Amino acid sequence: MSKTSYLKTRSFLPHRSRNKSLTTNTSQDSKIMYPKYSQNSQNHYRNSRQNVVRQRKSINLNAQLVHHKREQNLQARKFKNITVQKEFRK
């Protein structure tokens, strides 16, 4: 097997793991595959994603609350109009 064909078969893998076997699947592999990201930056990325999800949830909840309040106000206004009309009829 020539050197170029060997590299072509492994070219889809990240650089660090080309000389590793394909069968091993240990926790060390992730460190070899992604040497750039330390545990700290991984945690930071995960936390920031969770914060985005939390913000979306709170935005949705606020929107639902506003909608609910608007509906309540509409109902109250309708009710008030009805009672006012009844009083005028008397």
Phi and psi restraints in degrees (range 20) as a CNS / XPLOR table:
assign (resid 1 and name C) (resid 2 and name N)
       (resid 2 and name CA) (resid 2 and name C) 1.0 -76.6 20.0 2
assign (resid 2 and name N) (resid 2 and name CA)
       (resid 2 and name C) (resid 3 and name N) 1.0 165.1 20.0 2
assign (resid 2 and name C) (resid 3 and name N)
       (resid 3 and name CA) (resid 3 and name C) 1.0 -65.1 20.0 2
assign (resid 3 and name N) (resid 3 and name CA)
       (resid 3 and name C) (resid 4 and name N) 1.0 -40.1 20.0 2
assign (resid 3 and name C) (resid 4 and name N)
       (resid 4 and name CA) (resid 4 and name C) 1.0 -66.6 20.0 2
assign (resid 4 and name N) (resid 4 and name CA)
       (resid 4 and name C) (resid 5 and name N) 1.0 -42.9 20.0 2
assign (resid 4 and name C) (resid 5 and name N)
       (resid 5 and name CA) (resid 5 and name C) 1.0 -67.1 20.0 2
assign (resid 5 and name N) (resid 5 and name CA)
       (resid 5 and name C) (resid 6 and name N) 1.0 -35.0 20.0 2
assign (resid 5 and name C) (resid 6 and name N)
       (resid 6 and name CA) (resid 6 and name C) 1.0 -61.5 20.0 2
assign (resid 6 and name N) (resid 6 and name CA)
       (resid 6 and name C) (resid 7 and name N) 1.0 -44.2 20.0 2
assign (resid 6 and name C) (resid 7 and name N)
       (resid 7 and name CA) (resid 7 and name C) 1.0 -67.5 20.0 2
assign (resid 7 and name N) (resid 7 and name CA)
       (resid 7 and name C) (resid 8 and name N) 1.0 -34.4 20.0 2
assign (resid 7 and name C) (resid 8 and name N)
       (resid 8 and name CA) (resid 8 and name C) 1.0 -64.2 20.0 2
assign (resid 8 and name N) (resid 8 and name CA)
       (resid 8 and name C) (resid 9 and name N) 1.0 -37.7 20.0 2
assign (resid 8 and name C) (resid 9 and name N)
       (resid 9 and name CA) (resid 9 and name C) 1.0 -69.1 20.0 2
assign (resid 9 and name N) (resid 9 and name CA)
       (resid 9 and name C) (resid 10 and name N) 1.0 -29.2 20.0 2
assign (resid 9 and name C) (resid 10 and name N)
       (resid 10 and name CA) (resid 10 and name C) 1.0 -99.9 20.0 2
assign (resid 10 and name N) (resid 10 and name CA)
       (resid 10 and name C) (resid 11 and name N) 1.0 6.5 20.0 2
assign (resid 10 and name C) (resid 11 and name N)
       (resid 11 and name CA) (resid 11 and name C) 1.0 -68.8 20.0 2
assign (resid 11 and name N) (resid 11 and name CA)
       (resid 11 and name C) (resid 12 and name N) 1.0 -21.2 20.0 2
assign (resid 11 and name C) (resid 12 and name N)
       (resid 12 and name CA) (resid 12 and name C) 1.0 -77.2 20.0 2
assign (resid 12 and name N) (resid 12 and name CA)
       (resid 12 and name C) (resid 13 and name N) 1.0 -11.7 20.0 2
assign (resid 12 and name C) (resid 13 and name N)
       (resid 13 and name CA) (resid 13 and name C) 1.0 -89.6 20.0 2
assign (resid 13 and name N) (resid 13 and name CA)
       (resid 13 and name C) (resid 14 and name N) 1.0 152.2 20.0 2
assign (resid 13 and name C) (resid 14 and name N)
       (resid 14 and name CA) (resid 14 and name C) 1.0 -60.2 20.0 2
assign (resid 14 and name N) (resid 14 and name CA)
       (resid 14 and name C) (resid 15 and name N) 1.0 155.4 20.0 2
assign (resid 14 and name C) (resid 15 and name N)
       (resid 15 and name CA) (resid 15 and name C) 1.0 -55.2 20.0 2
assign (resid 15 and name N) (resid 15 and name CA)
       (resid 15 and name C) (resid 16 and name N) 1.0 -44.3 20.0 2
assign (resid 15 and name C) (resid 16 and name N)
       (resid 16 and name CA) (resid 16 and name C) 1.0 -65.2 20.0 2
assign (resid 16 and name N) (resid 16 and name CA)
       (resid 16 and name C) (resid 17 and name N) 1.0 -32.1 20.0 2
assign (resid 16 and name C) (resid 17 and name N)
       (resid 17 and name CA) (resid 17 and name C) 1.0 -96.9 20.0 2
assign (resid 17 and name N) (resid 17 and name CA)
       (resid 17 and name C) (resid 18 and name N) 1.0 6.0 20.0 2
assign (resid 17 and name C) (resid 18 and name N)
       (resid 18 and name CA) (resid 18 and name C) 1.0 -60.8 20.0 2
assign (resid 18 and name N) (resid 18 and name CA)
       (resid 18 and name C) (resid 19 and name N) 1.0 -35.8 20.0 2
assign (resid 18 and name C) (resid 19 and name N)
       (resid 19 and name CA) (resid 19 and name C) 1.0 -89.8 20.0 2
assign (resid 19 and name N) (resid 19 and name CA)
       (resid 19 and name C) (resid 20 and name N) 1.0 4.1 20.0 2
assign (resid 19 and name C) (resid 20 and name N)
       (resid 20 and name CA) (resid 20 and name C) 1.0 -89.3 20.0 2
assign (resid 20 and name N) (resid 20 and name CA)
       (resid 20 and name C) (resid 21 and name N) 1.0 157.3 20.0 2
assign (resid 20 and name C) (resid 21 and name N)
       (resid 21 and name CA) (resid 21 and name C) 1.0 -76.4 20.0 2
assign (resid 21 and name N) (resid 21 and name CA)
       (resid 21 and name C) (resid 22 and name N) 1.0 153.6 20.0 2
assign (resid 21 and name C) (resid 22 and name N)
       (resid 22 and name CA) (resid 22 and name C) 1.0 -77.7 20.0 2
assign (resid 22 and name N) (resid 22 and name CA)
       (resid 22 and name C) (resid 23 and name N) 1.0 -18.4 20.0 2
assign (resid 22 and name C) (resid 23 and name N)
       (resid 23 and name CA) (resid 23 and name C) 1.0 -83.3 20.0 2
assign (resid 23 and name N) (resid 23 and name CA)
       (resid 23 and name C) (resid 24 and name N) 1.0 -27.7 20.0 2
assign (resid 23 and name C) (resid 24 and name N)
       (resid 24 and name CA) (resid 24 and name C) 1.0 -70.8 20.0 2
assign (resid 24 and name N) (resid 24 and name CA)
       (resid 24 and name C) (resid 25 and name N) 1.0 135.4 20.0 2
assign (resid 24 and name C) (resid 25 and name N)
       (resid 25 and name CA) (resid 25 and name C) 1.0 -136.9 20.0 2
assign (resid 25 and name N) (resid 25 and name CA)
       (resid 25 and name C) (resid 26 and name N) 1.0 79.3 20.0 2
assign (resid 25 and name C) (resid 26 and name N)
       (resid 26 and name CA) (resid 26 and name C) 1.0 -114.5 20.0 2
assign (resid 26 and name N) (resid 26 and name CA)
       (resid 26 and name C) (resid 27 and name N) 1.0 174.1 20.0 2
assign (resid 26 and name C) (resid 27 and name N)
       (resid 27 and name CA) (resid 27 and name C) 1.0 -67.4 20.0 2
assign (resid 27 and name N) (resid 27 and name CA)
       (resid 27 and name C) (resid 28 and name N) 1.0 -22.4 20.0 2
assign (resid 27 and name C) (resid 28 and name N)
       (resid 28 and name CA) (resid 28 and name C) 1.0 -66.3 20.0 2
assign (resid 28 and name N) (resid 28 and name CA)
       (resid 28 and name C) (resid 29 and name N) 1.0 -30.1 20.0 2
assign (resid 28 and name C) (resid 29 and name N)
       (resid 29 and name CA) (resid 29 and name C) 1.0 -59.2 20.0 2
assign (resid 29 and name N) (resid 29 and name CA)
       (resid 29 and name C) (resid 30 and name N) 1.0 -42.2 20.0 2
assign (resid 29 and name C) (resid 30 and name N)
       (resid 30 and name CA) (resid 30 and name C) 1.0 -63.6 20.0 2
assign (resid 30 and name N) (resid 30 and name CA)
       (resid 30 and name C) (resid 31 and name N) 1.0 -34.0 20.0 2
assign (resid 30 and name C) (resid 31 and name N)
       (resid 31 and name CA) (resid 31 and name C) 1.0 -69.0 20.0 2
assign (resid 31 and name N) (resid 31 and name CA)
       (resid 31 and name C) (resid 32 and name N) 1.0 -34.6 20.0 2
assign (resid 31 and name C) (resid 32 and name N)
       (resid 32 and name CA) (resid 32 and name C) 1.0 -74.6 20.0 2
assign (resid 32 and name N) (resid 32 and name CA)
       (resid 32 and name C) (resid 33 and name N) 1.0 -40.6 20.0 2
assign (resid 32 and name C) (resid 33 and name N)
       (resid 33 and name CA) (resid 33 and name C) 1.0 -66.1 20.0 2
assign (resid 33 and name N) (resid 33 and name CA)
       (resid 33 and name C) (resid 34 and name N) 1.0 -42.0 20.0 2
assign (resid 33 and name C) (resid 34 and name N)
       (resid 34 and name CA) (resid 34 and name C) 1.0 -122.8 20.0 2
assign (resid 34 and name N) (resid 34 and name CA)
       (resid 34 and name C) (resid 35 and name N) 1.0 74.4 20.0 2
assign (resid 34 and name C) (resid 35 and name N)
       (resid 35 and name CA) (resid 35 and name C) 1.0 -72.2 20.0 2
assign (resid 35 and name N) (resid 35 and name CA)
       (resid 35 and name C) (resid 36 and name N) 1.0 -19.3 20.0 2
assign (resid 35 and name C) (resid 36 and name N)
       (resid 36 and name CA) (resid 36 and name C) 1.0 -65.0 20.0 2
assign (resid 36 and name N) (resid 36 and name CA)
       (resid 36 and name C) (resid 37 and name N) 1.0 -41.3 20.0 2
assign (resid 36 and name C) (resid 37 and name N)
       (resid 37 and name CA) (resid 37 and name C) 1.0 -91.1 20.0 2
assign (resid 37 and name N) (resid 37 and name CA)
       (resid 37 and name C) (resid 38 and name N) 1.0 114.0 20.0 2
assign (resid 37 and name C) (resid 38 and name N)
       (resid 38 and name CA) (resid 38 and name C) 1.0 -76.6 20.0 2
assign (resid 38 and name N) (resid 38 and name CA)
       (resid 38 and name C) (resid 39 and name N) 1.0 171.7 20.0 2
assign (resid 38 and name C) (resid 39 and name N)
       (resid 39 and name CA) (resid 39 and name C) 1.0 -60.8 20.0 2
assign (resid 39 and name N) (resid 39 and name CA)
       (resid 39 and name C) (resid 40 and name N) 1.0 -37.5 20.0 2
assign (resid 39 and name C) (resid 40 and name N)
       (resid 40 and name CA) (resid 40 and name C) 1.0 -62.7 20.0 2
assign (resid 40 and name N) (resid 40 and name CA)
       (resid 40 and name C) (resid 41 and name N) 1.0 -47.2 20.0 2
assign (resid 40 and name C) (resid 41 and name N)
       (resid 41 and name CA) (resid 41 and name C) 1.0 -70.1 20.0 2
assign (resid 41 and name N) (resid 41 and name CA)
       (resid 41 and name C) (resid 42 and name N) 1.0 -31.7 20.0 2
assign (resid 41 and name C) (resid 42 and name N)
       (resid 42 and name CA) (resid 42 and name C) 1.0 -62.9 20.0 2
assign (resid 42 and name N) (resid 42 and name CA)
       (resid 42 and name C) (resid 43 and name N) 1.0 -45.1 20.0 2
assign (resid 42 and name C) (resid 43 and name N)
       (resid 43 and name CA) (resid 43 and name C) 1.0 -61.5 20.0 2
assign (resid 43 and name N) (resid 43 and name CA)
       (resid 43 and name C) (resid 44 and name N) 1.0 -41.7 20.0 2
assign (resid 43 and name C) (resid 44 and name N)
       (resid 44 and name CA) (resid 44 and name C) 1.0 -60.7 20.0 2
assign (resid 44 and name N) (resid 44 and name CA)
       (resid 44 and name C) (resid 45 and name N) 1.0 -44.6 20.0 2
assign (resid 44 and name C) (resid 45 and name N)
       (resid 45 and name CA) (resid 45 and name C) 1.0 -62.7 20.0 2
assign (resid 45 and name N) (resid 45 and name CA)
       (resid 45 and name C) (resid 46 and name N) 1.0 -45.5 20.0 2
assign (resid 45 and name C) (resid 46 and name N)
       (resid 46 and name CA) (resid 46 and name C) 1.0 -62.3 20.0 2
assign (resid 46 and name N) (resid 46 and name CA)
       (resid 46 and name C) (resid 47 and name N) 1.0 -44.0 20.0 2
assign (resid 46 and name C) (resid 47 and name N)
       (resid 47 and name CA) (resid 47 and name C) 1.0 -64.1 20.0 2
assign (resid 47 and name N) (resid 47 and name CA)
       (resid 47 and name C) (resid 48 and name N) 1.0 -40.1 20.0 2
assign (resid 47 and name C) (resid 48 and name N)
       (resid 48 and name CA) (resid 48 and name C) 1.0 -65.6 20.0 2
assign (resid 48 and name N) (resid 48 and name CA)
       (resid 48 and name C) (resid 49 and name N) 1.0 -37.5 20.0 2
assign (resid 48 and name C) (resid 49 and name N)
       (resid 49 and name CA) (resid 49 and name C) 1.0 -63.3 20.0 2
assign (resid 49 and name N) (resid 49 and name CA)
       (resid 49 and name C) (resid 50 and name N) 1.0 -42.6 20.0 2
assign (resid 49 and name C) (resid 50 and name N)
       (resid 50 and name CA) (resid 50 and name C) 1.0 -63.7 20.0 2
assign (resid 50 and name N) (resid 50 and name CA)
       (resid 50 and name C) (resid 51 and name N) 1.0 -37.1 20.0 2
assign (resid 50 and name C) (resid 51 and name N)
       (resid 51 and name CA) (resid 51 and name C) 1.0 -64.0 20.0 2
assign (resid 51 and name N) (resid 51 and name CA)
       (resid 51 and name C) (resid 52 and name N) 1.0 -39.9 20.0 2
assign (resid 51 and name C) (resid 52 and name N)
       (resid 52 and name CA) (resid 52 and name C) 1.0 -61.5 20.0 2
assign (resid 52 and name N) (resid 52 and name CA)
       (resid 52 and name C) (resid 53 and name N) 1.0 -43.9 20.0 2
assign (resid 52 and name C) (resid 53 and name N)
       (resid 53 and name CA) (resid 53 and name C) 1.0 -62.6 20.0 2
assign (resid 53 and name N) (resid 53 and name CA)
       (resid 53 and name C) (resid 54 and name N) 1.0 -43.4 20.0 2
assign (resid 53 and name C) (resid 54 and name N)
       (resid 54 and name CA) (resid 54 and name C) 1.0 -60.6 20.0 2
assign (resid 54 and name N) (resid 54 and name CA)
       (resid 54 and name C) (resid 55 and name N) 1.0 -43.4 20.0 2
assign (resid 54 and name C) (resid 55 and name N)
       (resid 55 and name CA) (resid 55 and name C) 1.0 -62.0 20.0 2
assign (resid 55 and name N) (resid 55 and name CA)
       (resid 55 and name C) (resid 56 and name N) 1.0 -42.0 20.0 2
assign (resid 55 and name C) (resid 56 and name N)
       (resid 56 and name CA) (resid 56 and name C) 1.0 -60.7 20.0 2
assign (resid 56 and name N) (resid 56 and name CA)
       (resid 56 and name C) (resid 57 and name N) 1.0 -43.4 20.0 2
assign (resid 56 and name C) (resid 57 and name N)
       (resid 57 and name CA) (resid 57 and name C) 1.0 -60.5 20.0 2
assign (resid 57 and name N) (resid 57 and name CA)
       (resid 57 and name C) (resid 58 and name N) 1.0 -45.7 20.0 2
assign (resid 57 and name C) (resid 58 and name N)
       (resid 58 and name CA) (resid 58 and name C) 1.0 -66.6 20.0 2
assign (resid 58 and name N) (resid 58 and name CA)
       (resid 58 and name C) (resid 59 and name N) 1.0 -36.9 20.0 2
assign (resid 58 and name C) (resid 59 and name N)
       (resid 59 and name CA) (resid 59 and name C) 1.0 -61.9 20.0 2
assign (resid 59 and name N) (resid 59 and name CA)
       (resid 59 and name C) (resid 60 and name N) 1.0 -44.4 20.0 2
assign (resid 59 and name C) (resid 60 and name N)
       (resid 60 and name CA) (resid 60 and name C) 1.0 -62.1 20.0 2
assign (resid 60 and name N) (resid 60 and name CA)
       (resid 60 and name C) (resid 61 and name N) 1.0 -43.5 20.0 2
assign (resid 60 and name C) (resid 61 and name N)
       (resid 61 and name CA) (resid 61 and name C) 1.0 -63.0 20.0 2
assign (resid 61 and name N) (resid 61 and name CA)
       (resid 61 and name C) (resid 62 and name N) 1.0 -42.3 20.0 2
assign (resid 61 and name C) (resid 62 and name N)
       (resid 62 and name CA) (resid 62 and name C) 1.0 -61.6 20.0 2
assign (resid 62 and name N) (resid 62 and name CA)
       (resid 62 and name C) (resid 63 and name N) 1.0 -41.4 20.0 2
assign (resid 62 and name C) (resid 63 and name N)
       (resid 63 and name CA) (resid 63 and name C) 1.0 -62.7 20.0 2
assign (resid 63 and name N) (resid 63 and name CA)
       (resid 63 and name C) (resid 64 and name N) 1.0 -42.5 20.0 2
assign (resid 63 and name C) (resid 64 and name N)
       (resid 64 and name CA) (resid 64 and name C) 1.0 -62.3 20.0 2
assign (resid 64 and name N) (resid 64 and name CA)
       (resid 64 and name C) (resid 65 and name N) 1.0 -42.4 20.0 2
assign (resid 64 and name C) (resid 65 and name N)
       (resid 65 and name CA) (resid 65 and name C) 1.0 -61.4 20.0 2
assign (resid 65 and name N) (resid 65 and name CA)
       (resid 65 and name C) (resid 66 and name N) 1.0 -46.4 20.0 2
assign (resid 65 and name C) (resid 66 and name N)
       (resid 66 and name CA) (resid 66 and name C) 1.0 -60.1 20.0 2
assign (resid 66 and name N) (resid 66 and name CA)
       (resid 66 and name C) (resid 67 and name N) 1.0 -44.2 20.0 2
assign (resid 66 and name C) (resid 67 and name N)
       (resid 67 and name CA) (resid 67 and name C) 1.0 -60.5 20.0 2
assign (resid 67 and name N) (resid 67 and name CA)
       (resid 67 and name C) (resid 68 and name N) 1.0 -45.1 20.0 2
assign (resid 67 and name C) (resid 68 and name N)
       (resid 68 and name CA) (resid 68 and name C) 1.0 -60.2 20.0 2
assign (resid 68 and name N) (resid 68 and name CA)
       (resid 68 and name C) (resid 69 and name N) 1.0 -46.0 20.0 2
assign (resid 68 and name C) (resid 69 and name N)
       (resid 69 and name CA) (resid 69 and name C) 1.0 -61.1 20.0 2
assign (resid 69 and name N) (resid 69 and name CA)
       (resid 69 and name C) (resid 70 and name N) 1.0 -41.0 20.0 2
assign (resid 69 and name C) (resid 70 and name N)
       (resid 70 and name CA) (resid 70 and name C) 1.0 -61.9 20.0 2
assign (resid 70 and name N) (resid 70 and name CA)
       (resid 70 and name C) (resid 71 and name N) 1.0 -43.7 20.0 2
assign (resid 70 and name C) (resid 71 and name N)
       (resid 71 and name CA) (resid 71 and name C) 1.0 -60.4 20.0 2
assign (resid 71 and name N) (resid 71 and name CA)
       (resid 71 and name C) (resid 72 and name N) 1.0 -44.6 20.0 2
assign (resid 71 and name C) (resid 72 and name N)
       (resid 72 and name CA) (resid 72 and name C) 1.0 -59.7 20.0 2
assign (resid 72 and name N) (resid 72 and name CA)
       (resid 72 and name C) (resid 73 and name N) 1.0 -43.8 20.0 2
assign (resid 72 and name C) (resid 73 and name N)
       (resid 73 and name CA) (resid 73 and name C) 1.0 -63.0 20.0 2
assign (resid 73 and name N) (resid 73 and name CA)
       (resid 73 and name C) (resid 74 and name N) 1.0 -41.1 20.0 2
assign (resid 73 and name C) (resid 74 and name N)
       (resid 74 and name CA) (resid 74 and name C) 1.0 -61.0 20.0 2
assign (resid 74 and name N) (resid 74 and name CA)
       (resid 74 and name C) (resid 75 and name N) 1.0 -46.4 20.0 2
assign (resid 74 and name C) (resid 75 and name N)
       (resid 75 and name CA) (resid 75 and name C) 1.0 -60.2 20.0 2
assign (resid 75 and name N) (resid 75 and name CA)
       (resid 75 and name C) (resid 76 and name N) 1.0 -43.8 20.0 2
assign (resid 75 and name C) (resid 76 and name N)
       (resid 76 and name CA) (resid 76 and name C) 1.0 -63.2 20.0 2
assign (resid 76 and name N) (resid 76 and name CA)
       (resid 76 and name C) (resid 77 and name N) 1.0 -41.3 20.0 2
assign (resid 76 and name C) (resid 77 and name N)
       (resid 77 and name CA) (resid 77 and name C) 1.0 -64.5 20.0 2
assign (resid 77 and name N) (resid 77 and name CA)
       (resid 77 and name C) (resid 78 and name N) 1.0 -43.0 20.0 2
assign (resid 77 and name C) (resid 78 and name N)
       (resid 78 and name CA) (resid 78 and name C) 1.0 -59.8 20.0 2
assign (resid 78 and name N) (resid 78 and name CA)
       (resid 78 and name C) (resid 79 and name N) 1.0 -46.3 20.0 2
assign (resid 78 and name C) (resid 79 and name N)
       (resid 79 and name CA) (resid 79 and name C) 1.0 -61.2 20.0 2
assign (resid 79 and name N) (resid 79 and name CA)
       (resid 79 and name C) (resid 80 and name N) 1.0 -42.3 20.0 2
assign (resid 79 and name C) (resid 80 and name N)
       (resid 80 and name CA) (resid 80 and name C) 1.0 -62.9 20.0 2
assign (resid 80 and name N) (resid 80 and name CA)
       (resid 80 and name C) (resid 81 and name N) 1.0 -43.2 20.0 2
assign (resid 80 and name C) (resid 81 and name N)
       (resid 81 and name CA) (resid 81 and name C) 1.0 -61.0 20.0 2
assign (resid 81 and name N) (resid 81 and name CA)
       (resid 81 and name C) (resid 82 and name N) 1.0 -41.9 20.0 2
assign (resid 81 and name C) (resid 82 and name N)
       (resid 82 and name CA) (resid 82 and name C) 1.0 -62.4 20.0 2
assign (resid 82 and name N) (resid 82 and name CA)
       (resid 82 and name C) (resid 83 and name N) 1.0 -46.1 20.0 2
assign (resid 82 and name C) (resid 83 and name N)
       (resid 83 and name CA) (resid 83 and name C) 1.0 -66.1 20.0 2
assign (resid 83 and name N) (resid 83 and name CA)
       (resid 83 and name C) (resid 84 and name N) 1.0 -37.6 20.0 2
assign (resid 83 and name C) (resid 84 and name N)
       (resid 84 and name CA) (resid 84 and name C) 1.0 -64.1 20.0 2
assign (resid 84 and name N) (resid 84 and name CA)
       (resid 84 and name C) (resid 85 and name N) 1.0 -44.2 20.0 2
assign (resid 84 and name C) (resid 85 and name N)
       (resid 85 and name CA) (resid 85 and name C) 1.0 -61.5 20.0 2
assign (resid 85 and name N) (resid 85 and name CA)
       (resid 85 and name C) (resid 86 and name N) 1.0 -40.5 20.0 2
assign (resid 85 and name C) (resid 86 and name N)
       (resid 86 and name CA) (resid 86 and name C) 1.0 -61.5 20.0 2
assign (resid 86 and name N) (resid 86 and name CA)
       (resid 86 and name C) (resid 87 and name N) 1.0 -41.0 20.0 2
assign (resid 86 and name C) (resid 87 and name N)
       (resid 87 and name CA) (resid 87 and name C) 1.0 -65.3 20.0 2
assign (resid 87 and name N) (resid 87 and name CA)
       (resid 87 and name C) (resid 88 and name N) 1.0 -36.7 20.0 2
assign (resid 87 and name C) (resid 88 and name N)
       (resid 88 and name CA) (resid 88 and name C) 1.0 -67.8 20.0 2
assign (resid 88 and name N) (resid 88 and name CA)
       (resid 88 and name C) (resid 89 and name N) 1.0 -32.5 20.0 2
assign (resid 88 and name C) (resid 89 and name N)
       (resid 89 and name CA) (resid 89 and name C) 1.0 -68.4 20.0 2
assign (resid 89 and name N) (resid 89 and name CA)
       (resid 89 and name C) (resid 90 and name N) 1.0 -26.3 20.0 2
